[in-house]
Amino acid sequence: MKLLVLQPYLNLMGGVDRVILKIAQHYDAKILTLEYNKETTFPEFSKLDIEIVKSRKGISKVLPYRASQGFRYGYNFYRMKIREDYDVLNPHISPSERIRHNNERVLWYCHTPPREVYDLYQVRMQGRSAKDKLIYAAMTKSYKFIASRIVKKIEAIATNSETTNERIKRYFERPATVINPGIDYEGFTNNGDERFFFYPSRILVNKRQDYVIEAFKHFVKKSENKKYKLVIAGTVSKDPEHAAYLKKIRDASKGYNIDIIENINESKLRGMYSRSSAVLFAAINEDYGFIPLESMASSKPIISVNEGGPRETIVDGETGFLVNSPVQMAEKMKFIVEHPALAEKMGRNGRKRVEERYSWEAFFEKFDPAVRKVAKSGR
């Protein structure tokens, strides 16, 4: 099976990048991308066949950073014609699905419809200048217009969770096949409890690091034990909005025992998981959520907002807790501190659940037939 993976950028160490890496390794596939930074993404990518396409920028030079990115990505995938013969084209982050305009046999693994275009549109518009709001409104309208024509042509769509599938059905009026990504749980361990809560995630507004900071402040007020720390760790992009958000959460952390670590590497990340008391998660209606799985793989309780993908992977009260406010999160943090035996049991339950349900073998048991079906239908 000759598969071509398409992705706008490879410059992060997130869940999407891990899925792309695993698919490319599994099929010995070539990856076609517009941006690749081997220093800031998973080092295993350097062993794969990656082609960096020279992209045309056009008017994107005069647009704001995010708008410029979106325009350039969309324009290049829309006009791209693949000359080599592939059985299946496998785009990932939008707008790479626009490859379908000039090409056939597409299996789109949709990690999510672009959220700043749809469900997070109002959230992401906050704080933008009047000029930027006009630009983003126009580009959102353009994206929706093109998507309405491209997505209906795509041969098959797969996605990571029922949460994302509901978005795909709502916004694109098509169902997708839900194929949960796996996790390399063997690489995660439990190395004790060094009295800190850990929130690893990209630092941006929809990951809501401010939510866990507020929860930690409530925890400090309610807890008799003042020695606990909150550690926030994540990558920060070049987007000025993300830099502004980083400054906001740093300012909010002053006067409290809170560490914010930028661009932590994979080894240190797993070490932090292994030594934490519990892992926190607060992203807005997350598509899937690898962090809860990594927490469970580390045999640590996970305390997550009761939204999105984590509702599908966390068993409330058994592998962690689902909460509806920073105050509730603080209460569960206090519970973890005061009931160490139950916390350890939750950790063991989580590890067992990950081993049974979220392996990469289980992922490819469903993904392989989806690939074969698209390849066969196009022949």
C-alpha positions in Angstrom: 0.0 0.0 0.0 1.6 3.3 -1.1 0.4 6.1 1.1 1.2 9.8 0.9 0.7 11.7 4.2 0.0 15.5 3.8 0.3 18.0 6.6 0.7 21.8 6.5 3.5 21.9 9.1 5.7 19.6 11.2 7.2 21.7 13.9 5.5 20.6 17.2 5.5 17.6 19.5 1.7 17.3 19.9 -0.9 14.5 19.5 -1.4 15.3 15.8 2.3 15.0 15.1 2.4 11.7 17.0 -0.4 10.2 14.9 1.2 11.4 11.7 4.5 9.8 12.8 2.9 6.5 13.6 1.0 6.3 10.3 4.1 7.2 8.3 6.2 4.6 10.1 3.5 1.9 9.7 3.2 2.4 5.9 6.8 3.5 5.3 5.0 6.6 3.8 6.3 9.8 2.4 5.2 13.0 4.1 4.6 16.1 2.1 4.6 19.4 4.1 5.0 23.1 3.7 7.0 23.6 6.9 9.4 21.2 8.8 11.5 22.0 11.8 13.3 18.9 13.0 14.5 20.7 16.1 11.1 21.3 17.6 9.2 18.1 16.5 9.7 14.4 17.3 13.3 13.4 16.3 11.9 10.2 14.7 10.7 12.3 11.8 14.3 12.8 10.6 14.5 9.1 9.7 11.4 9.4 7.3 11.0 10.5 3.8 9.8 14.2 4.1 9.4 16.5 1.2 9.1 20.2 1.9 7.1 21.8 -0.8 8.1 25.3 -1.8 4.9 27.3 -1.1 3.6 30.4 -2.8 2.7 33.3 -0.5 1.0 35.9 -2.6 -1.1 38.3 -0.5 -0.4 36.3 2.6 2.6 38.5 3.2 0.4 41.4 4.2 -2.0 39.5 6.4 -1.8 39.0 10.2 0.2 35.9 11.3 -2.6 33.4 11.7 -4.5 34.6 8.6 -1.3 34.5 6.6 -0.7 30.9 7.6 -4.2 29.8 6.8 -4.2 31.5 3.4 -0.9 30.1 2.4 -1.7 26.6 3.5 -5.1 26.6 1.9 -3.9 28.1 -1.4 -1.0 25.6 -1.8 -3.0 22.5 -1.1 -5.9 23.6 -3.3 -3.7 24.1 -6.3 -1.4 21.1 -5.7 -1.4 18.2 -8.2 0.3 15.0 -7.1 2.4 13.6 -10.0 3.5 10.3 -8.4 1.1 7.3 -8.3 -0.2 6.7 -4.8 -2.8 4.3 -3.6 -4.2 6.7 -1.0 -3.6 10.4 -0.1 -3.9 10.9 3.7 -4.2 14.6 4.7 -4.4 15.6 8.3 -4.7 19.2 9.8 -7.0 21.4 7.7 -6.7 22.8 5.1 -4.6 19.9 3.8 -7.9 18.2 2.8 -8.0 20.7 -0.1 -5.6 18.3 -1.9 -8.9 16.7 -3.0 -9.5 19.5 -5.5 -7.0 18.2 -8.0 -6.5 14.6 -6.7 -8.5 11.5 -5.9 -8.4 8.6 -3.4 -8.3 10.8 -0.3 -8.8 9.4 3.2 -8.8 12.5 5.4 -8.0 11.9 9.1 -9.7 15.0 10.4 -8.3 15.8 13.9 -10.9 18.6 14.0 -12.7 21.1 11.8 -10.7 24.3 12.3 -12.0 25.5 15.6 -11.4 29.2 15.2 -13.6 29.0 12.1 -16.4 27.1 13.9 -17.0 26.5 17.6 -14.2 28.7 18.9 -14.8 31.6 16.5 -16.0 34.0 19.1 -13.3 33.0 21.6 -10.5 33.6 19.1 -12.0 36.9 17.9 -11.7 38.3 21.4 -8.8 40.7 21.8 -8.2 41.2 18.1 -8.1 44.7 16.6 -11.0 45.9 14.5 -8.9 45.4 11.3 -7.9 41.9 12.3 -11.5 41.0 13.0 -12.6 42.1 9.6 -9.8 40.0 8.0 -10.6 36.9 10.0 -14.4 37.3 9.3 -13.6 37.4 5.6 -11.3 34.4 5.7 -13.7 32.4 7.8 -16.4 33.0 5.2 -14.0 32.0 2.4 -12.9 28.8 4.3 -16.5 27.7 4.8 -17.4 28.3 1.1 -14.4 26.2 -0.1 -14.9 23.5 2.5 -18.6 23.1 1.5 -17.4 22.1 -2.0 -14.2 20.1 -1.2 -15.3 18.0 1.7 -18.2 16.4 -0.1 -15.8 15.1 -2.8 -13.5 13.4 -0.3 -13.8 9.6 -0.6 -13.6 8.9 3.2 -13.2 10.7 6.5 -11.8 9.2 9.7 -11.5 11.0 13.0 -10.2 10.7 16.6 -13.3 10.8 18.7 -17.1 11.0 18.9 -16.7 14.6 19.9 -14.9 15.5 16.7 -17.3 13.3 14.7 -20.2 15.4 16.0 -18.5 18.5 14.7 -17.8 17.0 11.3 -21.4 16.0 11.0 -22.6 19.5 12.1 -20.3 21.6 10.0 -19.6 19.4 7.0 -22.8 17.3 6.9 -20.9 14.0 6.7 -20.2 11.3 9.2 -16.7 10.0 9.9 -15.3 6.7 11.0 -14.1 7.1 14.6 -10.6 5.6 15.1 -9.1 6.5 18.5 -5.3 7.1 18.3 -3.1 5.0 20.4 -0.4 5.8 22.9 3.1 4.3 23.5 2.2 3.4 27.1 5.4 1.4 27.6 7.4 4.6 27.7 5.4 6.0 30.7 6.2 5.2 34.3 5.3 6.1 37.8 8.3 7.3 39.9 6.6 8.5 43.0 4.9 11.7 44.2 7.0 14.8 44.5 4.0 17.0 45.5 3.1 18.9 42.4 0.2 19.1 40.0 1.1 19.0 36.3 -0.6 20.5 33.3 1.3 19.8 30.0 -0.2 21.4 26.9 0.5 23.9 24.2 0.3 27.4 25.7 -2.7 29.1 24.0 -6.0 30.5 25.0 -8.2 27.5 24.2 -6.0 25.2 26.4 -7.0 27.4 29.3 -3.9 27.4 31.5 -5.6 30.3 33.3 -8.3 27.8 34.4 -5.8 25.5 36.2 -4.1 28.5 37.7 -7.4 29.7 39.2 -8.0 26.1 40.4 -4.6 26.0 42.1 -5.2 29.3 43.9 -8.5 27.8 45.3 -6.6 24.7 46.3 -3.9 26.7 48.2 -6.6 28.5 50.1 -8.5 25.3 51.0 -5.5 23.0 51.7 -3.7 22.7 54.9 -0.6 21.5 53.1 1.1 24.5 51.5 4.1 22.6 50.0 2.4 21.6 46.7 3.3 23.3 43.4 1.7 23.7 40.1 3.8 23.0 37.0 2.6 24.1 33.6 4.6 23.0 30.6 4.1 23.5 26.9 5.3 24.7 23.5 4.7 28.3 22.5 4.3 29.2 18.8 5.4 32.4 17.1 1.8 33.7 17.0 1.7 37.1 18.8 -1.6 36.0 20.4 0.0 33.0 22.0 2.9 35.2 23.3 0.4 37.6 24.8 -1.4 34.7 26.5 1.9 33.4 27.9 2.5 36.8 29.5 -1.1 36.8 30.9 -0.7 33.5 32.7 2.8 34.4 34.0 1.3 37.6 35.5 -1.5 35.5 37.0 1.0 33.1 38.6 2.9 35.8 40.5 2.9 35.2 44.2 2.1 31.5 44.0 4.2 28.4 43.8 3.7 28.0 40.0 6.3 27.1 37.4 5.8 27.7 33.7 8.2 25.7 31.5 8.4 26.5 27.8 9.2 24.0 25.1 9.9 21.0 27.3 11.4 18.0 25.5 9.8 14.5 25.5 12.2 13.0 28.0 11.6 15.7 30.6 7.9 15.7 29.9 7.6 12.0 30.7 9.7 12.5 33.8 7.3 15.3 35.0 4.4 13.0 34.5 6.1 10.2 36.4 6.8 12.3 39.5 3.5 14.3 39.7 0.8 13.9 42.3 -1.9 14.2 39.6 -2.3 15.6 36.1 -4.7 18.5 35.3 -6.5 19.1 32.0 -8.6 22.2 31.0 -8.8 22.6 27.2 -12.0 23.9 25.8 -14.1 21.0 24.5 -10.9 19.1 23.4 -11.1 17.1 20.2 -9.6 13.9 21.8 -6.9 14.6 24.4 -3.7 12.7 24.6 -2.8 14.3 28.0 -5.5 12.2 29.9 -4.1 9.1 28.2 -0.5 10.0 29.1 -1.6 10.6 32.7 -3.2 7.2 32.9 -0.3 5.6 31.2 1.9 7.1 34.0 -0.4 5.6 36.6 -1.5 9.1 37.7 -5.0 10.3 38.5 -6.3 12.8 35.9 -8.5 15.7 36.8 -10.1 17.1 33.7 -12.8 19.5 32.6 -16.0 17.7 31.8 -15.9 18.5 28.1 -15.0 16.9 24.8 -12.8 13.9 24.2 -11.8 13.3 27.9 -15.4 12.4 28.6 -14.8 9.4 26.3 -11.5 8.2 27.8 -11.8 9.1 31.5 -13.9 7.0 33.8 -15.1 9.5 36.5 -14.2 8.3 40.0 -12.2 5.4 38.7 -9.3 6.7 36.6 -9.7 10.3 37.6 -12.3 13.1 37.9 -14.4 15.2 35.5 -15.1 18.6 36.9 -17.3 21.6 35.9 -15.4 24.6 37.4 -12.0 25.6 38.8 -13.5 25.3 42.3 -14.5 21.7 41.6 -11.0 21.0 40.2 -9.5 22.4 43.4 -11.7 20.2 45.5 -10.5 17.1 43.6 -6.9 18.2 44.0 -7.5 18.4 47.7 -9.1 15.0 47.6 -6.1 13.5 45.9 -3.7 15.0 48.5 -5.8 13.7 51.4 -6.4 10.2 50.0 -3.1 8.9 48.6 -4.2 5.2 48.6 -7.2 6.0 46.5 -5.1 8.2 44.2 -2.7 5.2 43.7 -5.7 3.0 42.9 -7.0 5.4 40.3 -3.5 5.5 38.7 -3.5 1.7 38.5 -7.0 1.7 37.0 -5.9 4.2 34.4 -2.9 2.3 33.3 -5.0 -0.8 32.9 -7.5 1.1 30.8 -4.9 2.5 28.5 -3.3 -0.9 28.0 -6.6 -2.5 27.1 -8.1 0.2 24.9 -5.5 2.6 23.5 -2.7 0.8 21.8 -1.4 1.6 18.3 -2.2 -2.0 17.4 -5.9 -1.3 18.1 -5.6 1.9 16.0 -4.3 0.2 12.9 -6.8 -2.7 13.2 -9.4 0.0 12.2 -7.2 2.3 10.1 -5.9 -0.3 7.8 -9.3 -1.4 6.5 -10.3 2.3 6.0 -7.1 2.8 3.8 -7.8 -0.4 1.8 -11.4 0.7 1.2 -10.4 4.0 -0.3 -7.6 2.5 -2.4 -9.9 -0.2 -3.8 -12.7 2.2 -4.6 -10.4 4.3 -6.7 -9.2 1.4 -8.9 
